[in-house]
Amino acid sequence: MAKPNYTFEKRQRELKKSKQQEEKRQEKLARKDSGEPSAPTDEETPS
């Protein structure tokens, strides 16, 4: 029986995670450029 290649599995998880982070970053940039309102932060709320 072949032993599992944990290094390969770990690398695949890391690639998947970095791909998701990059997609999220691209979505944020697209939202920022299009001028869509984002969720208000503490700095944006009037006192």
Secondary structure, DSSP 8 states (H G I E B T S, - for coil): -----HHHHHHHHHHHHHHHHHHHHHHHHHHHHHT------TTTS--
